[in-house]
Amino acid sequence: MSTNIYIKTYGCTLNRSDSELMAGLLKKADFEIVKNPDDAFIIIINTCAVKSPTQEKFFSYLKKLKEKYQYKKIIITGCIPQTMPKKLKSYPLLGTSQITNIVQLVEEVLHDNPVKILKKENFPRLNLPKIRKNPVIEIIPICEGCLGAPCSYCIVKKARGHLRSYPKENIIKQARKALIKDNVKELWLTAQDTGCYGKDINSSLPELLEEIIAIPKEFKIRLGMLNPDHAYELLDKLIKIYKSEKMFKFLHIPVQSGNNEILKKMKRNYTSKQFKEIIKRFRQEIPNITIATDIIVGFPGETEEQFQDSLDLIKETAPDVLNRNRYWKRPKTAAAKMKNQVNNKEKKRRSSLLTDIFKNISRMRNERWLDWTGNIIIDEKGKDDSLVGRNFAYKPIIVKGDHRLGEEIKVQIKNITPFDLRTF
């Protein structure tokens, strides 16, 4: 009888890809992947250490698991074991570079040997068995780790290491199989920073995108987070590539602050002016592109005037999506040791102010889509029997009716909220 395993995932798209890979490898080794922890003998938690709130959610979940399932085996994988293993010393652990060794770890755990596999090694993670969470979407990690010095507030480089780009031919092989054999509709290219792809292997992101676009199949590419310094460097080539019908007109470019002094303290290698130029050029060349960005409020030493620069930047560039984050101390980062830490009450006030301003911007941006008619791909289930589709600009469009995942349908936008477009 096979052992039942449940996988819980926190964090980014790359973590989601890692969980799909672990599920596929375990299934191939004759373990059964289940959808409910009640049905599992082993529970794997794939963790994220980027944000303090996500980390706290994990520790809270772990505590509940221990109380509810005293006799189940718990394995912890991902960024938290890699960055703070001492906090989890009683558990079997699997680091970010060791995901492909999940079967070995599970077999050790079944023999009551709670091993820890945390050594940073470069194991191949493409073209391996996987179980997709969403059959319409193929998530492909194109590289892992960060280029250059780590951002002063961020723990990712400690968790994921220095940049390691995957060979272009391996990425293309996985994309072709997913599109032609498995008939997926969307390719999500993911990394800590897709813009630095290839800098360690004499290649580049534009080269990779051109080869993927050339695959003879109808599909869409969603490019993952791209830092402004690399976007600025590749600007002309990226704009040319984004004009392809196969590219979702969606650009996630995290600015983090509108103040150059704060950006320098963050060790972000660009200016607010460069960010504005990127947005201006993309919108000039690709009308209706969806722009997503991120802002951190309450970075150590951030004054009211510096925070106002971030507000002004958001008002001026009017992004469609804004990920708003309060600064949180992360262990062993330069920012955690900086003086003039902003108190939690002030960070909360700034976050609320930014949220209020952005709600008006997002509603205004979405109002431009009223009465739009066009095709969308149904790519996820929504709430209350609704479905969510995406148009060419990757706008979330809520629909009702008897549709299946992967189906392409023609719709008209009749209503909007600050968060989505609606056909009813």
C-alpha positions in Angstrom: 0.0 0.0 0.0 1.4 3.4 -1.0 2.1 6.2 1.5 -0.2 9.2 1.2 1.5 12.6 1.1 0.1 16.1 1.3 2.0 19.2 0.1 1.3 22.7 1.4 3.0 25.6 -0.5 3.8 29.1 0.7 5.3 32.0 -1.4 6.2 32.7 -4.9 5.6 31.1 -8.3 9.0 29.5 -8.1 7.9 27.7 -4.9 4.8 26.6 -6.6 6.9 25.1 -9.4 9.1 23.3 -6.8 6.0 21.8 -5.2 4.7 20.6 -8.6 8.2 19.0 -9.1 8.2 17.3 -5.7 4.7 16.0 -6.3 5.7 14.5 -9.7 8.9 12.9 -8.4 7.0 11.3 -5.4 4.2 10.1 -7.7 6.8 8.4 -9.9 8.2 6.7 -6.9 4.7 5.2 -6.1 3.7 7.6 -3.4 0.2 9.0 -3.5 -0.3 12.8 -3.5 -3.5 13.7 -1.7 -5.5 17.0 -1.5 -6.2 17.0 2.2 -3.8 16.7 5.2 -6.4 14.5 7.0 -5.7 11.8 4.4 -1.9 12.0 4.6 0.7 10.1 6.6 3.4 12.6 5.6 2.9 16.4 5.3 5.4 18.4 3.3 5.4 22.2 3.9 7.2 24.2 1.2 8.1 27.5 2.8 8.8 31.1 2.0 11.1 33.4 4.0 10.8 36.6 2.0 8.2 38.3 4.2 7.8 38.1 7.9 4.0 37.7 7.8 4.3 34.7 5.5 6.9 33.2 7.8 4.6 33.7 10.8 1.8 32.0 8.9 4.0 29.0 8.4 5.0 28.8 12.1 1.3 29.1 13.1 0.3 26.4 10.6 3.1 24.2 11.8 1.9 24.6 15.4 -1.7 23.7 14.5 -0.4 20.6 12.6 1.6 19.4 15.6 -1.5 19.8 17.8 -3.9 18.1 15.4 -1.8 15.3 13.9 0.5 14.1 16.6 1.5 10.9 14.8 1.9 12.3 11.3 5.4 12.9 9.8 6.1 16.5 8.9 8.8 17.5 6.4 9.8 21.2 5.9 11.3 22.3 2.6 12.2 25.6 0.9 13.6 28.9 2.0 13.0 28.8 5.8 15.1 25.6 6.3 17.8 27.1 4.1 17.9 30.4 6.1 17.1 29.4 9.7 17.6 25.6 10.1 18.2 26.0 13.9 14.6 27.0 14.4 13.5 23.7 12.9 16.2 21.3 14.3 13.7 18.6 15.3 12.3 18.3 11.8 13.6 16.6 8.6 14.6 19.5 6.3 15.2 19.9 2.5 16.9 23.0 1.2 16.1 25.0 -1.9 18.9 23.4 -4.0 17.9 19.9 -2.9 14.2 19.8 -4.0 15.0 16.9 -6.5 16.1 14.8 -3.5 12.6 14.7 -2.0 12.1 11.0 -2.6 15.3 10.2 -0.7 14.3 12.3 2.2 10.8 10.8 2.4 12.3 7.3 2.4 14.6 8.3 5.2 11.7 9.7 7.2 9.7 6.5 6.7 12.6 4.8 8.4 12.4 7.3 11.3 15.6 9.0 10.2 14.8 12.8 10.3 17.7 13.9 8.0 18.5 17.4 6.9 19.6 17.9 3.3 20.6 21.6 3.0 23.9 21.7 1.0 23.7 24.1 -1.9 24.3 22.2 -5.1 23.2 22.7 -8.7 20.8 19.8 -9.4 18.9 19.9 -12.7 15.2 20.7 -12.2 13.9 20.9 -15.7 12.3 18.1 -17.8 11.5 16.0 -14.7 8.1 14.5 -13.6 5.7 17.0 -12.2 2.0 17.3 -11.2 0.6 20.6 -12.3 -1.7 22.4 -9.8 -3.4 24.0 -12.9 -3.5 21.9 -16.1 -3.7 25.0 -18.2 -0.4 26.6 -16.9 3.2 25.4 -17.2 5.5 27.1 -14.8 9.1 27.0 -15.9 11.9 28.3 -13.7 14.5 29.8 -16.1 17.1 30.7 -13.4 17.5 30.7 -9.7 19.3 33.0 -7.3 20.4 36.6 -7.5 23.1 38.5 -9.5 25.5 40.7 -7.6 25.2 41.9 -4.0 22.0 41.2 -2.2 19.4 43.9 -1.6 19.9 45.2 1.9 16.4 44.1 3.1 16.2 40.8 1.4 16.9 37.2 2.5 16.4 35.6 -0.9 20.1 35.4 -1.9 20.8 33.6 1.4 18.0 31.2 0.6 18.6 30.7 -3.2 22.2 31.6 -3.7 24.0 33.3 -6.6 22.5 33.4 -10.1 22.3 30.0 -11.9 20.7 30.2 -15.3 19.3 27.0 -16.8 20.5 26.0 -20.3 18.3 27.5 -23.0 17.9 24.1 -24.8 16.5 22.5 -21.6 14.0 25.3 -21.1 12.9 25.0 -24.7 12.5 21.2 -24.4 10.3 21.6 -21.4 8.2 24.3 -23.0 7.7 22.2 -26.2 6.6 19.2 -24.3 4.1 21.2 -22.2 2.7 23.0 -25.2 2.6 20.2 -27.8 2.2 17.0 -25.8 0.3 18.3 -22.7 -1.6 21.1 -24.5 -1.1 23.8 -21.9 -2.3 27.3 -22.8 0.1 29.5 -20.8 3.8 29.4 -20.1 4.8 31.2 -16.9 8.6 31.9 -16.9 9.7 32.4 -13.3 12.8 33.4 -11.4 13.9 35.7 -8.6 14.7 38.2 -11.4 14.0 37.0 -15.0 15.9 40.0 -16.3 19.3 38.6 -15.3 18.7 35.3 -17.1 21.7 34.2 -19.1 24.3 36.6 -17.7 26.2 33.6 -16.3 26.0 31.4 -19.4 26.6 33.9 -22.3 22.9 34.2 -23.1 20.1 36.6 -22.4 16.4 36.9 -21.7 15.5 38.3 -25.2 17.3 35.4 -26.8 15.4 32.9 -24.7 12.0 34.6 -25.4 12.6 34.7 -29.1 13.2 30.9 -29.2 10.1 30.2 -27.1 7.9 32.4 -29.2 9.1 30.4 -32.3 7.5 27.2 -31.0 4.7 26.4 -33.6 1.7 26.5 -31.3 -0.9 29.0 -30.0 -0.1 30.0 -26.5 0.7 32.9 -24.2 3.8 33.7 -22.2 3.6 35.4 -18.8 7.0 36.8 -17.9 7.8 36.8 -14.2 9.3 39.6 -12.1 11.9 41.7 -13.9 14.0 44.2 -11.9 14.2 47.7 -13.2 18.0 47.8 -13.7 17.8 44.8 -16.1 14.6 46.1 -17.8 16.4 49.4 -18.5 19.4 47.7 -19.9 17.2 45.4 -22.2 14.5 48.0 -22.9 14.6 48.2 -26.7 14.8 44.4 -27.2 12.1 43.7 -24.6 9.7 46.2 -26.2 10.2 44.5 -29.6 9.6 41.1 -28.1 6.5 42.2 -26.1 4.9 43.1 -29.4 4.5 39.4 -30.3 1.0 38.1 -30.0 2.3 35.3 -27.8 3.4 37.6 -25.0 0.9 38.6 -22.4 1.1 42.3 -22.3 2.0 42.2 -18.6 5.1 43.6 -17.0 6.0 43.1 -13.3 8.7 45.5 -12.5 9.2 46.1 -8.7 10.4 49.7 -8.0 10.3 49.3 -4.1 10.7 53.1 -3.5 10.2 56.4 -5.3 13.1 58.0 -3.5 16.7 57.6 -4.9 18.4 57.8 -1.5 16.2 55.0 -0.1 16.8 53.0 -3.3 20.6 53.4 -2.7 20.2 52.2 0.9 18.2 49.3 -0.4 21.1 48.5 -2.8 18.8 48.7 -5.8 20.8 49.6 -8.9 18.5 52.1 -10.6 16.8 55.5 -10.1 13.1 56.4 -10.0 13.7 58.4 -13.2 14.8 55.2 -15.0 11.8 53.4 -13.7 9.5 56.1 -15.0 11.3 56.0 -18.4 10.7 52.2 -18.6 7.0 52.6 -17.9 6.6 55.5 -20.3 8.4 53.6 -23.2 6.3 50.5 -22.7 3.0 52.4 -22.6 4.0 54.4 -25.7 4.9 51.3 -27.7 2.3 48.8 -26.2 -1.0 50.5 -25.4 -3.1 48.7 -22.7 -0.1 46.9 -21.2 -0.7 45.9 -17.6 2.0 47.3 -15.3 2.6 45.7 -11.9 5.0 47.0 -9.3 5.9 46.8 -5.6 6.5 49.4 -2.9 8.1 48.9 0.5 6.9 51.4 3.1 8.8 52.2 6.3 12.3 51.2 5.2 14.8 52.1 8.0 15.3 55.8 8.0 12.5 56.6 5.5 11.3 60.1 6.2 7.8 61.5 5.5 9.3 63.3 2.5 10.9 60.2 1.2 7.6 58.3 1.6 5.9 61.1 -0.2 8.2 60.4 -3.2 6.8 56.9 -3.3 3.3 58.2 -3.3 4.1 60.7 -6.0 5.7 58.0 -8.1 2.6 55.8 -7.9 0.3 58.7 -8.8 2.5 59.6 -11.8 3.0 56.1 -13.2 -0.4 54.8 -12.2 0.3 51.0 -12.2 -2.5 48.5 -12.7 -1.2 46.3 -9.9 0.6 47.4 -6.8 2.0 45.0 -4.2 2.2 47.0 -1.0 4.6 45.7 1.6 5.6 47.1 5.0 9.3 46.7 5.7 10.0 43.8 8.0 13.4 43.0 9.5 14.8 39.8 8.0 17.6 37.9 9.8 21.2 38.6 8.8 20.4 41.4 6.4 22.1 44.8 6.3 18.8 46.7 6.7 18.0 44.9 10.0 21.0 46.5 11.6 20.3 50.0 10.2 19.5 52.9 12.6 16.2 54.8 12.7 13.9 51.8 12.3 10.3 53.0 11.5 7.8 52.0 14.2 5.0 49.6 13.3 2.2 52.2 13.9 3.8 54.5 11.4 4.4 51.7 8.8 0.7 50.8 9.1 -0.3 54.4 8.6 1.8 54.7 5.5 0.6 51.4 4.1 -3.0 52.4 4.6 -2.4 55.8 2.9 -0.8 54.1 -0.1 -3.6 51.5 -0.3 -6.3 54.3 -0.3 -4.5 56.2 -3.1 -3.9 53.0 -5.2 -7.6 51.9 -5.0 -8.6 55.0 -6.9 -5.8 54.5 -9.4 -6.7 50.9 -10.0 -10.4 51.7 -10.4 -9.5 54.4 -12.9 -7.2 52.0 -14.8 -9.9 49.3 -14.9 -12.7 51.8 -16.1 -10.8 52.1 -19.4 -11.8 48.5 -20.1 -15.6 49.0 -19.8 -17.3 47.7 -22.9 -14.2 46.1 -24.2 -14.9 43.0 -26.3 -12.4 40.3 -27.0 -11.1 36.8 -26.4 -9.9 35.4 -23.0 -8.5 32.1 -21.8 -10.3 30.6 -18.8 -7.4 29.7 -16.5 -8.7 29.3 -13.0 -11.7 28.7 -10.8 -13.1 31.7 -9.0 -15.5 32.2 -6.1 -19.1 31.1 -6.0 -19.1 29.0 -9.1 -17.4 31.8 -11.2 -14.4 31.4 -13.4 -11.4 33.7 -14.1 -10.1 34.3 -17.5 -7.2 36.4 -18.9 -7.2 38.7 -21.9 -4.1 39.7 -23.9 -3.1 42.2 -21.2 -3.4 39.5 -18.5 -6.3 41.3 -16.9 -8.4 39.1 -14.5 -11.9 38.8 -16.0 -14.7 37.2 -13.9 -17.2 35.1 -15.9 -20.1 32.8 -15.1 -21.4 29.9 -17.1 -20.5 26.4 -18.1 -16.9 26.8 -19.2 -13.8 24.6 -18.8 -10.3 25.4 -17.9 -8.2 26.2 -21.1 -11.3 27.2 -23.1 -11.0 30.4 -25.2 -14.2 32.5 -25.2 -15.3 35.9 -26.4 -16.6 38.3 -23.7 -17.7 41.8 -23.2 -16.7 43.8 -20.0 -19.9 45.1 -18.3 -18.6 45.9 -14.8 -15.4 46.6 -13.0 -14.0 46.7 -9.5 -10.5 48.0 -8.4 -9.3 44.4 -8.6 -10.9 42.8 -11.7 -13.1 43.1 -14.8 -16.5 41.4 -15.0 -18.8 40.2 -17.7 -22.0 40.5 -15.7 
